[in-house]
Amino acid sequence: MRGFLASSIGVTCAAALALPLTLPATTATALPAASAGAGTKAADPSAQPGISGSTQSLPLVPLADERAAGAPGAQGLPRQDVRRFSLVGVVWDDPDTELHGRVQVRTRAAGTGAWSGWQDVETHNADHGPDPGTPEDSSGRRRGATAPLWVGDSDGVEVRVLPEASSRTPAPLPSGLRLELVDPGRADTGASTARGTDDDPPLTGPLNAETTAASQANALLAPLGATEIPELGRADTEDELFVLRAPEMTAEQLAKPYIGPRPGITTRHGWGADEKLREKEFLYTKHVKAAFVHHTATGNNYTCAQAPSVIRSIYRYHVVSMGWRDIGYNFLVDKCGKIYEGRAGGVAEPVMGAHTLGFNHDSMGVAVLGTFNSTSPPTKSVKAIGQLTAWKLGLFGGDPGGKTSLKSGGGNLYKKGTNVRLNVISGHKDGFLTDCPGQLLYGKLGSVRSDASRLQGRP
């Protein structure tokens, strides 16, 4: 292990010199809406292996009374055939405007042709995003959006957006409402399995420049093009810590490092990220002083084998539909406890995310795939959060059971510039007035702190 770490330092330095130095003028354009007549299914060009994902962006229209469920001013779309997709969301023009109302969708399963019942889409999503006033926030590409909802492989859709009724008149809906239908694509393996099914293997094709750059950011931890960063035992993790952070460590930390064994992590290449979607440069903060725990609010109707498809869909929704530079979370965890790399830049580095509005500096965000307002999070997922935070916080000397101070970048709980005392492992709702990460996952954070502290070897 020591030999691999030492020899990798030179590889990493060379890789850093090869990374692109300029930001792209990237604007993600949604594909035009499919035009299929009633009763016919649109052709699906992305059903072939090796085809990247796509986004259909459909403008909403005023609904007739019988479709608006008695809510004047409602917008939506009647039942229609569309190209295949697996995740839905609604976006609008102004990212600073909130949608006060109810968003519901019905979808048709591509395999059976059966229509689902009405499903609610989480409308309060402004608590996620880049900090106010940062370049990512002021890029001019951002849009307001609901949370995305995973619906599985579908080829038909109906949507309605119902304004929140006040005592006299309904609250107006945001302008520019559009339905986003996201096809996650599939891994380029040459197999014939459709995307979003129970067989979603990792990418095995040649690396392009963008994929190479994302992989090089993890060069000290795994070979170029690796789909998995392997787990390590305690001794090897401590060796790795000294290689990665020795110049920044105190004498006390050098004598007795508190760090959990590195867990296995599926890389972006492993879950099939289309690296051409994101901005080329990586964005870093100085430290990782806190970890914010989230749920993705995408629903719980997915299998563990489908998790890479869910993540590819969220990534595309964050970048193409919402206008962010990359996926917002630093890490994601599925219901089987598997950990995935999120925003690009290196899993051991202080990558700045867009997960906790006002507190993205000097923090990390880890999101469990699912919704946990009324459903308990899987035990394996909770355990994985403890393993991940024990390692990542340990790289920066963080005590999972302790407190830390962060300066607010602005939000609905703490105004900009306020120094806030927080748990080192906090829920999203500790930094912003929100339901995230769901009450039942939030209730597990005490055990996460205890597990992470134990894994670090703290008394």
C-alpha positions as a Markdown table, in Angstrom:
| # | Residue | x | y | z |
|---|---|---|---|---|
| 1 | Met | 0.0 | 0.0 | 0.0 |
| 2 | Arg | 2.8 | 2.5 | 0.9 |
| 3 | Gly | 4.5 | 1.8 | -2.4 |
| 4 | Phe | 1.3 | 2.4 | -4.3 |
| 5 | Leu | 0.6 | 5.7 | -2.5 |
| 6 | Ala | 4.1 | 7.0 | -2.9 |
| 7 | Ser | 4.4 | 6.1 | -6.6 |
| 8 | Ser | 1.0 | 7.7 | -7.2 |
| 9 | Ile | 2.1 | 11.2 | -6.1 |
| 10 | Gly | 4.1 | 11.7 | -9.3 |
| 11 | Val | 1.1 | 10.4 | -11.3 |
| 12 | Thr | -1.2 | 12.9 | -9.6 |
| 13 | Cys | 1.2 | 15.9 | -10.2 |
| 14 | Ala | 1.4 | 15.0 | -13.9 |
| 15 | Ala | -2.4 | 14.6 | -14.0 |
| 16 | Ala | -2.9 | 18.0 | -12.4 |
| 17 | Leu | -0.8 | 19.6 | -15.1 |
| 18 | Ala | -3.1 | 18.0 | -17.7 |
| 19 | Leu | -6.3 | 19.3 | -16.3 |
| 20 | Pro | -8.2 | 21.9 | -18.3 |
| 21 | Leu | -7.7 | 25.5 | -17.0 |
| 22 | Thr | -10.7 | 27.3 | -18.5 |
| 23 | Leu | -14.4 | 27.2 | -17.9 |
| 24 | Pro | -16.6 | 26.1 | -20.8 |
| 25 | Ala | -19.4 | 28.2 | -22.2 |
| 26 | Thr | -21.7 | 25.3 | -21.4 |
| 27 | Thr | -25.4 | 25.6 | -21.8 |
| 28 | Ala | -27.5 | 22.5 | -21.6 |
| 29 | Thr | -30.3 | 22.4 | -24.2 |
| 30 | Ala | -33.2 | 20.1 | -23.6 |
| 31 | Leu | -34.3 | 17.9 | -26.5 |
| 32 | Pro | -37.5 | 19.0 | -28.2 |
| 33 | Ala | -40.7 | 17.4 | -27.1 |
| 34 | Ala | -41.8 | 14.2 | -28.9 |
| 35 | Ser | -44.8 | 14.5 | -31.1 |
| 36 | Ala | -46.7 | 11.3 | -31.0 |
| 37 | Gly | -50.4 | 10.9 | -31.7 |
| 38 | Ala | -52.8 | 9.6 | -29.1 |
| 39 | Gly | -52.6 | 5.8 | -28.8 |
| 40 | Thr | -49.2 | 5.5 | -30.5 |
| 41 | Lys | -45.8 | 5.1 | -28.8 |
| 42 | Ala | -43.0 | 7.5 | -29.8 |
| 43 | Ala | -39.8 | 5.9 | -31.2 |
| 44 | Asp | -37.1 | 5.6 | -28.5 |
| 45 | Pro | -33.6 | 6.3 | -30.0 |
| 46 | Ser | -32.0 | 5.9 | -26.5 |
| 47 | Ala | -33.1 | 2.3 | -26.2 |
| 48 | Gln | -29.9 | 1.2 | -27.9 |
| 49 | Pro | -26.9 | 0.3 | -25.8 |
| 50 | Gly | -24.2 | 2.9 | -25.3 |
| 51 | Ile | -26.6 | 5.9 | -25.9 |
| 52 | Ser | -26.2 | 8.7 | -23.4 |
| 53 | Gly | -29.2 | 10.1 | -21.5 |
| 54 | Ser | -31.6 | 12.9 | -22.7 |
| 55 | Thr | -34.0 | 15.4 | -21.3 |
| 56 | Gln | -37.4 | 16.3 | -22.8 |
| 57 | Ser | -38.6 | 19.7 | -21.7 |
| 58 | Leu | -42.3 | 20.3 | -22.3 |
| 59 | Pro | -44.0 | 23.7 | -21.6 |
| 60 | Leu | -47.1 | 23.5 | -19.4 |
| 61 | Val | -50.4 | 24.9 | -20.5 |
| 62 | Pro | -53.6 | 26.1 | -18.6 |
| 63 | Leu | -55.8 | 23.2 | -17.7 |
| 64 | Ala | -59.5 | 23.0 | -18.3 |
| 65 | Asp | -61.6 | 22.9 | -15.1 |
| 66 | Glu | -62.2 | 19.2 | -15.3 |
| 67 | Arg | -58.5 | 18.5 | -15.3 |
| 68 | Ala | -57.6 | 21.2 | -12.8 |
| 69 | Ala | -59.4 | 19.5 | -9.8 |
| 70 | Gly | -61.3 | 22.7 | -9.1 |
| 71 | Ala | -58.2 | 24.9 | -8.8 |
| 72 | Pro | -58.4 | 28.0 | -11.0 |
| 73 | Gly | -55.1 | 29.0 | -12.6 |
| 74 | Ala | -53.9 | 25.4 | -12.7 |
| 75 | Gln | -51.4 | 24.4 | -15.4 |
| 76 | Gly | -50.3 | 21.0 | -16.7 |
| 77 | Leu | -50.4 | 18.6 | -19.6 |
| 78 | Pro | -53.0 | 16.0 | -20.5 |
| 79 | Arg | -52.0 | 12.4 | -21.0 |
| 80 | Gln | -49.6 | 12.0 | -23.8 |
| 81 | Asp | -47.1 | 9.7 | -25.4 |
| 82 | Val | -43.4 | 10.7 | -25.0 |
| 83 | Arg | -40.0 | 9.3 | -25.5 |
| 84 | Arg | -39.0 | 7.0 | -22.7 |
| 85 | Phe | -37.9 | 8.5 | -19.4 |
| 86 | Ser | -37.4 | 7.5 | -15.8 |
| 87 | Leu | -37.4 | 10.7 | -13.7 |
| 88 | Val | -39.6 | 13.8 | -13.7 |
| 89 | Gly | -39.6 | 17.3 | -12.3 |
| 90 | Val | -41.0 | 20.7 | -13.0 |
| 91 | Val | -38.9 | 23.8 | -13.5 |
| 92 | Trp | -39.6 | 27.5 | -14.0 |
| 93 | Asp | -37.7 | 30.7 | -15.0 |
| 94 | Asp | -36.8 | 32.5 | -11.8 |
| 95 | Pro | -34.7 | 30.4 | -9.3 |
| 96 | Asp | -35.6 | 32.9 | -6.5 |
| 97 | Thr | -39.4 | 32.3 | -6.9 |
| 98 | Glu | -41.0 | 29.5 | -5.0 |
| 99 | Leu | -43.9 | 27.4 | -6.2 |
| 100 | His | -46.7 | 27.6 | -3.7 |
| 101 | Gly | -49.0 | 24.8 | -4.7 |
| 102 | Arg | -49.1 | 21.1 | -5.5 |
| 103 | Val | -47.4 | 19.2 | -8.3 |
| 104 | Gln | -48.7 | 15.8 | -9.3 |
| 105 | Val | -47.8 | 13.4 | -12.0 |
| 106 | Arg | -49.1 | 10.2 | -13.5 |
| 107 | Thr | -46.9 | 8.0 | -15.7 |
| 108 | Arg | -47.3 | 5.0 | -17.9 |
| 109 | Ala | -44.9 | 2.1 | -17.4 |
| 110 | Ala | -43.0 | 1.3 | -20.6 |
| 111 | Gly | -43.1 | -2.5 | -20.0 |
| 112 | Thr | -46.8 | -3.0 | -19.1 |
| 113 | Gly | -48.6 | 0.1 | -20.4 |
| 114 | Ala | -50.2 | 0.5 | -17.0 |
| 115 | Trp | -50.8 | 4.0 | -15.7 |
| 116 | Ser | -49.8 | 4.9 | -12.2 |
| 117 | Gly | -52.0 | 6.8 | -9.8 |
| 118 | Trp | -51.3 | 10.5 | -9.1 |
| 119 | Gln | -47.9 | 11.0 | -7.3 |
| 120 | Asp | -46.9 | 14.1 | -5.5 |
| 121 | Val | -43.7 | 15.8 | -6.4 |
| 122 | Glu | -41.8 | 17.7 | -3.6 |
| 123 | Thr | -42.2 | 21.4 | -4.4 |
| 124 | His | -40.0 | 22.9 | -1.7 |
| 125 | Asn | -36.5 | 22.5 | -3.3 |
| 126 | Ala | -35.0 | 25.9 | -2.9 |
| 127 | Asp | -33.1 | 24.7 | 0.2 |
| 128 | His | -30.6 | 23.0 | -2.1 |
| 129 | Gly | -28.3 | 25.0 | -4.3 |
| 130 | Pro | -25.2 | 27.1 | -4.5 |
| 131 | Asp | -24.6 | 29.7 | -1.9 |
| 132 | Pro | -26.0 | 33.2 | -2.7 |
| 133 | Gly | -23.6 | 35.4 | -4.6 |
| 134 | Thr | -21.2 | 32.7 | -5.7 |
| 135 | Pro | -20.3 | 32.3 | -9.4 |
| 136 | Glu | -22.5 | 29.2 | -9.6 |
| 137 | Asp | -25.4 | 31.0 | -8.2 |
| 138 | Ser | -25.0 | 34.0 | -10.5 |
| 139 | Ser | -24.2 | 32.1 | -13.7 |
| 140 | Gly | -27.5 | 33.1 | -15.4 |
| 141 | Arg | -28.3 | 29.5 | -16.1 |
| 142 | Arg | -30.1 | 28.6 | -12.9 |
| 143 | Arg | -33.9 | 27.9 | -12.8 |
| 144 | Gly | -36.4 | 27.3 | -10.0 |
| 145 | Ala | -37.3 | 23.6 | -9.7 |
| 146 | Thr | -39.2 | 21.0 | -7.7 |
| 147 | Ala | -37.3 | 18.0 | -6.4 |
| 148 | Pro | -37.0 | 15.3 | -9.0 |
| 149 | Leu | -39.1 | 12.1 | -8.7 |
| 150 | Trp | -38.0 | 8.7 | -9.9 |
| 151 | Val | -40.8 | 6.9 | -11.6 |
| 152 | Gly | -39.0 | 4.1 | -13.5 |
| 153 | Asp | -39.0 | 3.3 | -17.2 |
| 154 | Ser | -42.0 | 5.1 | -18.6 |
| 155 | Asp | -43.3 | 6.3 | -22.0 |
| 156 | Gly | -46.4 | 8.3 | -21.1 |
| 157 | Val | -47.1 | 11.2 | -18.7 |
| 158 | Glu | -49.8 | 13.5 | -17.3 |
| 159 | Val | -49.1 | 16.4 | -15.0 |
| 160 | Arg | -51.0 | 19.0 | -13.1 |
| 161 | Val | -49.7 | 22.0 | -11.0 |
| 162 | Leu | -52.4 | 23.3 | -8.7 |
| 163 | Pro | -52.0 | 26.7 | -7.1 |
| 164 | Glu | -52.1 | 27.0 | -3.3 |
| 165 | Ala | -55.5 | 28.6 | -2.5 |
| 166 | Ser | -55.6 | 31.5 | -0.1 |
| 167 | Ser | -58.8 | 32.7 | 1.6 |
| 168 | Arg | -59.9 | 34.5 | -1.6 |
| 169 | Thr | -57.6 | 33.9 | -4.5 |
| 170 | Pro | -55.1 | 31.2 | -5.4 |
| 171 | Ala | -51.4 | 32.2 | -5.2 |
| 172 | Pro | -50.0 | 32.8 | -8.7 |
| 173 | Leu | -47.8 | 30.1 | -10.2 |
| 174 | Pro | -44.2 | 30.9 | -11.3 |
| 175 | Ser | -43.7 | 31.9 | -15.0 |
| 176 | Gly | -42.2 | 29.6 | -17.5 |
| 177 | Leu | -43.4 | 26.2 | -16.0 |
| 178 | Arg | -42.0 | 23.2 | -17.9 |
| 179 | Leu | -42.1 | 19.5 | -17.3 |
| 180 | Glu | -38.7 | 17.8 | -17.4 |
| 181 | Leu | -38.6 | 14.2 | -18.4 |
| 182 | Val | -35.1 | 12.6 | -17.8 |
| 183 | Asp | -33.8 | 9.5 | -19.5 |
| 184 | Pro | -30.7 | 8.4 | -17.6 |
| 185 | Gly | -29.3 | 6.5 | -20.6 |
| 186 | Arg | -27.3 | 3.4 | -19.9 |
| 187 | Ala | -23.8 | 2.2 | -19.5 |
| 188 | Asp | -21.7 | 1.6 | -22.6 |
| 189 | Thr | -21.1 | -2.1 | -22.2 |
| 190 | Gly | -22.3 | -3.4 | -25.6 |
| 191 | Ala | -25.1 | -5.3 | -23.9 |
| 192 | Ser | -28.7 | -4.9 | -25.0 |
| 193 | Thr | -30.4 | -4.3 | -21.7 |
| 194 | Ala | -32.4 | -1.1 | -21.6 |
| 195 | Arg | -31.5 | 1.7 | -19.2 |
| 196 | Gly | -33.1 | 2.0 | -15.9 |
| 197 | Thr | -33.7 | -1.8 | -15.6 |
| 198 | Asp | -32.4 | -4.2 | -12.9 |
| 199 | Asp | -29.2 | -4.6 | -14.9 |
| 200 | Asp | -27.2 | -1.4 | -15.0 |
| 201 | Pro | -23.5 | -2.3 | -15.3 |
| 202 | Pro | -20.7 | 0.2 | -15.1 |
| 203 | Leu | -19.0 | 1.9 | -18.1 |
| 204 | Thr | -16.3 | -0.1 | -19.8 |
| 205 | Gly | -15.6 | 2.0 | -22.9 |
| 206 | Pro | -12.6 | 4.2 | -23.6 |
| 207 | Leu | -12.1 | 7.3 | -21.5 |
| 208 | Asn | -12.7 | 10.7 | -23.0 |
| 209 | Ala | -10.9 | 13.8 | -21.8 |
| 210 | Glu | -13.5 | 14.8 | -19.3 |
| 211 | Thr | -13.8 | 11.3 | -17.9 |
| 212 | Thr | -10.0 | 11.1 | -17.6 |
| 213 | Ala | -9.9 | 14.4 | -15.7 |
| 214 | Ala | -12.6 | 13.3 | -13.2 |
| 215 | Ser | -10.7 | 10.0 | -12.7 |
| 216 | Gln | -7.4 | 11.7 | -12.3 |
| 217 | Ala | -8.8 | 13.6 | -9.3 |
| 218 | Asn | -8.8 | 10.3 | -7.4 |
| 219 | Ala | -5.3 | 9.2 | -8.7 |
| 220 | Leu | -3.9 | 8.6 | -5.2 |
| 221 | Leu | -6.7 | 6.3 | -4.3 |
| 222 | Ala | -7.4 | 4.2 | -7.4 |
| 223 | Pro | -6.0 | 3.6 | -10.9 |
| 224 | Leu | -7.1 | 5.8 | -13.8 |
| 225 | Gly | -10.5 | 4.7 | -15.1 |
| 226 | Ala | -11.4 | 2.8 | -12.0 |
| 227 | Thr | -15.1 | 2.2 | -11.4 |
| 228 | Glu | -14.6 | 1.5 | -7.7 |
| 229 | Ile | -12.3 | 2.9 | -5.0 |
| 230 | Pro | -11.6 | -0.1 | -2.8 |
| 231 | Glu | -12.2 | -0.1 | 0.9 |
| 232 | Leu | -9.1 | -0.1 | 3.2 |
| 233 | Gly | -8.2 | -1.4 | 6.6 |
| 234 | Arg | -7.3 | 0.9 | 9.4 |
| 235 | Ala | -3.5 | 0.7 | 9.0 |
| 236 | Asp | -3.6 | 1.4 | 5.3 |
| 237 | Thr | -6.1 | 4.3 | 5.8 |
| 238 | Glu | -3.7 | 5.9 | 8.3 |
| 239 | Asp | -0.8 | 5.5 | 5.8 |
| 240 | Glu | -3.0 | 7.1 | 3.2 |
| 241 | Leu | -3.9 | 10.0 | 5.6 |
| 242 | Phe | -0.2 | 10.8 | 6.1 |
| 243 | Val | 0.4 | 10.9 | 2.3 |
| 244 | Leu | -2.7 | 13.1 | 1.7 |
| 245 | Arg | -2.7 | 15.5 | 4.7 |
| 246 | Ala | 0.6 | 15.3 | 6.6 |
| 247 | Pro | 1.7 | 18.9 | 6.0 |
| 248 | Glu | -1.7 | 20.1 | 7.4 |
| 249 | Met | -1.8 | 17.8 | 10.5 |
| 250 | Thr | -0.9 | 18.9 | 14.0 |
| 251 | Ala | 1.6 | 17.0 | 16.1 |
| 252 | Glu | -1.2 | 15.5 | 18.1 |
| 253 | Gln | -2.9 | 14.3 | 14.9 |
| 254 | Leu | 0.3 | 12.8 | 13.6 |
| 255 | Ala | 0.9 | 11.0 | 16.9 |
| 256 | Lys | -2.7 | 9.7 | 17.1 |
| 257 | Pro | -4.8 | 10.1 | 14.0 |
| 258 | Tyr | -8.6 | 9.6 | 14.5 |
| 259 | Ile | -9.9 | 8.4 | 11.2 |
| 260 | Gly | -12.3 | 5.6 | 10.1 |
| 261 | Pro | -11.2 | 2.9 | 7.6 |
| 262 | Arg | -11.9 | 4.1 | 4.1 |
| 263 | Pro | -15.1 | 2.6 | 2.8 |
| 264 | Gly | -15.5 | 1.4 | -0.8 |
| 265 | Ile | -16.8 | 4.1 | -3.1 |
| 266 | Thr | -18.2 | 3.8 | -6.6 |
| 267 | Thr | -16.6 | 6.5 | -8.8 |
| 268 | Arg | -18.4 | 8.7 | -11.2 |
| 269 | His | -17.1 | 6.5 | -14.0 |
| 270 | Gly | -18.6 | 3.5 | -12.1 |
| 271 | Trp | -22.1 | 5.0 | -12.1 |
| 272 | Gly | -21.8 | 6.2 | -15.7 |
| 273 | Ala | -21.6 | 10.0 | -15.4 |
| 274 | Asp | -21.6 | 11.9 | -18.7 |
| 275 | Glu | -18.7 | 14.1 | -17.9 |
| 276 | Lys | -19.4 | 16.4 | -20.8 |
| 277 | Leu | -22.5 | 17.8 | -19.0 |
| 278 | Arg | -20.6 | 19.4 | -16.1 |
| 279 | Glu | -18.4 | 22.4 | -16.1 |
| 280 | Lys | -14.7 | 21.4 | -16.7 |
| 281 | Glu | -13.1 | 23.1 | -13.7 |
| 282 | Phe | -13.4 | 21.6 | -10.2 |
| 283 | Leu | -14.5 | 23.9 | -7.4 |
| 284 | Tyr | -12.9 | 23.6 | -3.9 |
| 285 | Thr | -13.4 | 25.0 | -0.5 |
| 286 | Lys | -10.7 | 25.1 | 2.2 |
| 287 | His | -11.7 | 22.4 | 4.7 |
| 288 | Val | -14.4 | 19.8 | 5.5 |
| 289 | Lys | -15.6 | 20.9 | 9.0 |
| 290 | Ala | -19.1 | 19.5 | 8.8 |
| 291 | Ala | -21.2 | 16.9 | 7.0 |
| 292 | Phe | -24.8 | 17.6 | 6.1 |
| 293 | Val | -27.1 | 14.6 | 5.7 |
| 294 | His | -29.9 | 14.8 | 3.1 |
| 295 | His | -32.5 | 12.7 | 1.4 |
| 296 | Thr | -32.9 | 13.1 | -2.4 |
| 297 | Ala | -36.8 | 13.1 | -2.1 |
| 298 | Thr | -36.9 | 11.1 | -5.3 |
| 299 | Gly | -39.1 | 8.3 | -3.7 |
| 300 | Asn | -38.2 | 4.8 | -2.6 |
| 301 | Asn | -39.4 | 2.9 | -5.7 |
| 302 | Tyr | -36.0 | 1.8 | -7.0 |
| 303 | Thr | -33.9 | -1.3 | -6.8 |
| 304 | Cys | -30.2 | -1.3 | -5.7 |
| 305 | Ala | -29.2 | -2.3 | -9.2 |
| 306 | Gln | -31.1 | 0.8 | -10.5 |
| 307 | Ala | -29.2 | 3.2 | -8.2 |
| 308 | Pro | -26.7 | 4.2 | -10.9 |
| 309 | Ser | -29.6 | 5.2 | -13.2 |
| 310 | Val | -31.2 | 7.2 | -10.4 |
| 311 | Ile | -27.9 | 9.1 | -9.8 |
| 312 | Arg | -27.4 | 9.7 | -13.5 |
| 313 | Ser | -30.9 | 11.1 | -13.6 |
| 314 | Ile | -30.4 | 13.4 | -10.6 |
| 315 | Tyr | -27.1 | 14.6 | -12.1 |
| 316 | Arg | -28.7 | 15.4 | -15.4 |
| 317 | Tyr | -31.6 | 17.2 | -13.7 |
| 318 | His | -29.3 | 19.3 | -11.6 |
| 319 | Val | -27.1 | 20.3 | -14.5 |
| 320 | Val | -29.4 | 20.4 | -17.6 |
| 321 | Ser | -32.8 | 21.3 | -15.9 |
| 322 | Met | -31.7 | 23.4 | -12.9 |
| 323 | Gly | -28.5 | 25.0 | -14.4 |
| 324 | Trp | -26.0 | 23.9 | -11.8 |
| 325 | Arg | -22.3 | 23.3 | -12.6 |
| 326 | Asp | -22.5 | 19.6 | -11.5 |
| 327 | Ile | -24.5 | 17.3 | -9.3 |
| 328 | Gly | -25.1 | 19.1 | -6.0 |
| 329 | Tyr | -24.2 | 16.3 | -3.5 |
| 330 | Asn | -20.6 | 15.3 | -2.7 |
| 331 | Phe | -21.7 | 11.7 | -2.0 |
| 332 | Leu | -24.8 | 9.6 | -2.4 |
| 333 | Val | -25.8 | 6.3 | -0.7 |
| 334 | Asp | -28.3 | 3.8 | -1.9 |
| 335 | Lys | -30.7 | 1.6 | 0.0 |
| 336 | Cys | -28.2 | -1.3 | 0.1 |
| 337 | Gly | -25.6 | 0.9 | 1.7 |
| 338 | Lys | -23.4 | 1.4 | -1.4 |
| 339 | Ile | -21.6 | 4.8 | -1.5 |
| 340 | Tyr | -21.2 | 6.8 | -4.7 |
| 341 | Glu | -18.9 | 9.7 | -5.6 |
| 342 | Gly | -21.0 | 12.8 | -6.3 |
| 343 | Arg | -19.6 | 16.2 | -7.4 |
| 344 | Ala | -16.3 | 15.8 | -9.4 |
| 345 | Gly | -13.0 | 16.9 | -7.9 |
| 346 | Gly | -11.8 | 13.9 | -5.9 |
| 347 | Val | -13.4 | 12.1 | -3.0 |
| 348 | Ala | -10.6 | 12.9 | -0.6 |
| 349 | Glu | -10.6 | 16.6 | -1.5 |
| 350 | Pro | -12.7 | 19.5 | 0.0 |
| 351 | Val | -15.0 | 19.8 | -3.1 |
| 352 | Met | -17.6 | 22.5 | -2.8 |
| 353 | Gly | -21.0 | 21.2 | -3.4 |
| 354 | Ala | -24.5 | 22.8 | -3.8 |
| 355 | His | -26.4 | 20.8 | -1.2 |
| 356 | Thr | -27.1 | 23.1 | 1.8 |
| 357 | Leu | -27.9 | 26.6 | 0.8 |
| 358 | Gly | -25.8 | 29.0 | 2.8 |
| 359 | Phe | -23.4 | 26.3 | 4.2 |
| 360 | Asn | -21.6 | 24.8 | 1.2 |
| 361 | His | -18.3 | 26.3 | 2.3 |
| 362 | Asp | -16.1 | 24.1 | 4.5 |
| 363 | Ser | -18.7 | 21.2 | 4.4 |
| 364 | Met | -19.7 | 18.1 | 2.5 |
| 365 | Gly | -23.2 | 16.9 | 1.6 |
| 366 | Val | -24.2 | 13.2 | 1.6 |
| 367 | Ala | -27.6 | 12.2 | 0.3 |
| 368 | Val | -29.4 | 9.0 | 0.8 |
| 369 | Leu | -31.5 | 8.0 | -2.3 |
| 370 | Gly | -35.1 | 8.0 | -1.2 |
| 371 | Thr | -37.7 | 9.9 | 0.8 |
| 372 | Phe | -37.8 | 9.5 | 4.5 |
| 373 | Asn | -40.6 | 11.7 | 5.9 |
| 374 | Ser | -42.8 | 8.7 | 6.7 |
| 375 | Thr | -40.5 | 5.8 | 5.7 |
| 376 | Ser | -37.6 | 4.6 | 7.8 |
| 377 | Pro | -34.2 | 4.7 | 6.1 |
| 378 | Pro | -32.6 | 1.3 | 5.5 |
| 379 | Thr | -30.2 | 0.2 | 8.3 |
| 380 | Lys | -27.5 | -0.4 | 5.6 |
| 381 | Ser | -27.8 | 3.2 | 4.4 |
| 382 | Val | -27.5 | 4.6 | 7.9 |
| 383 | Lys | -24.4 | 2.4 | 8.6 |
| 384 | Ala | -22.8 | 3.6 | 5.3 |
| 385 | Ile | -23.2 | 7.3 | 6.3 |
| 386 | Gly | -21.3 | 6.5 | 9.5 |
| 387 | Gln | -18.5 | 4.8 | 7.6 |
| 388 | Leu | -18.2 | 7.6 | 5.1 |
| 389 | Thr | -18.2 | 10.4 | 7.6 |
| 390 | Ala | -15.8 | 8.6 | 9.9 |
| 391 | Trp | -13.3 | 8.5 | 7.0 |
| 392 | Lys | -13.9 | 11.9 | 5.2 |
| 393 | Leu | -14.2 | 14.0 | 8.4 |
| 394 | Gly | -11.1 | 12.1 | 9.7 |
| 395 | Leu | -9.1 | 13.4 | 6.7 |
| 396 | Phe | -9.6 | 16.9 | 8.1 |
| 397 | Gly | -9.4 | 16.2 | 11.8 |
| 398 | Gly | -13.2 | 16.3 | 12.3 |
| 399 | Asp | -14.8 | 14.8 | 15.4 |
| 400 | Pro | -18.1 | 13.2 | 14.3 |
| 401 | Gly | -19.6 | 13.6 | 17.8 |
| 402 | Gly | -18.4 | 17.2 | 18.3 |
| 403 | Lys | -19.5 | 20.7 | 17.3 |
| 404 | Thr | -18.1 | 23.2 | 14.8 |
| 405 | Ser | -18.7 | 26.7 | 13.6 |
| 406 | Leu | -19.6 | 27.7 | 10.1 |
| 407 | Lys | -20.3 | 31.1 | 8.7 |
| 408 | Ser | -23.7 | 31.4 | 6.9 |
| 409 | Gly | -23.7 | 32.4 | 3.3 |
| 410 | Gly | -27.3 | 33.4 | 3.6 |
| 411 | Gly | -30.5 | 31.5 | 4.0 |
| 412 | Asn | -33.9 | 31.4 | 5.8 |
| 413 | Leu | -32.6 | 30.4 | 9.2 |
| 414 | Tyr | -29.4 | 32.4 | 9.4 |
| 415 | Lys | -28.6 | 35.7 | 7.6 |
| 416 | Lys | -25.4 | 36.0 | 5.7 |
| 417 | Gly | -22.3 | 36.4 | 7.8 |
| 418 | Thr | -23.7 | 34.8 | 10.9 |
| 419 | Asn | -21.4 | 32.4 | 12.7 |
| 420 | Val | -23.4 | 29.3 | 13.5 |
| 421 | Arg | -22.5 | 26.5 | 16.0 |
| 422 | Leu | -23.6 | 23.2 | 14.5 |
| 423 | Asn | -23.1 | 19.5 | 15.1 |
| 424 | Val | -20.2 | 18.2 | 13.0 |
| 425 | Ile | -22.7 | 15.7 | 11.5 |
| 426 | Ser | -25.9 | 17.7 | 11.0 |
| 427 | Gly | -29.1 | 17.3 | 9.0 |
| 428 | His | -29.9 | 19.7 | 6.2 |
| 429 | Lys | -32.7 | 21.1 | 8.4 |
| 430 | Asp | -30.1 | 22.3 | 10.9 |
| 431 | Gly | -28.8 | 24.9 | 8.4 |
| 432 | Phe | -32.0 | 25.7 | 6.5 |
| 433 | Leu | -35.8 | 25.6 | 7.3 |
| 434 | Thr | -36.7 | 22.5 | 5.5 |
| 435 | Asp | -38.0 | 18.9 | 6.0 |
| 436 | Cys | -34.8 | 17.4 | 4.5 |
| 437 | Pro | -33.5 | 14.8 | 5.3 |
| 438 | Gly | -36.9 | 13.6 | 6.4 |
| 439 | Gln | -37.9 | 13.3 | 10.0 |
| 440 | Leu | -37.1 | 9.5 | 10.2 |
| 441 | Leu | -33.6 | 9.9 | 8.7 |
| 442 | Tyr | -32.9 | 12.9 | 10.9 |
| 443 | Gly | -33.8 | 10.8 | 13.9 |
| 444 | Lys | -31.0 | 8.4 | 13.0 |
| 445 | Leu | -28.2 | 11.0 | 13.1 |
| 446 | Gly | -27.4 | 10.4 | 16.8 |
| 447 | Ser | -26.5 | 6.8 | 15.9 |
| 448 | Val | -24.6 | 8.0 | 12.9 |
| 449 | Arg | -22.5 | 10.2 | 15.1 |
| 450 | Ser | -21.8 | 7.4 | 17.6 |
| 451 | Asp | -20.9 | 4.9 | 14.8 |
| 452 | Ala | -18.6 | 7.4 | 13.1 |
| 453 | Ser | -16.8 | 8.2 | 16.4 |
| 454 | Arg | -16.3 | 4.6 | 17.2 |
| 455 | Leu | -14.9 | 3.9 | 13.7 |
| 456 | Gln | -12.5 | 6.7 | 14.2 |
| 457 | Gly | -11.3 | 5.1 | 17.4 |
| 458 | Arg | -12.3 | 7.9 | 19.7 |
| 459 | Pro | -12.7 | 7.2 | 23.4 |
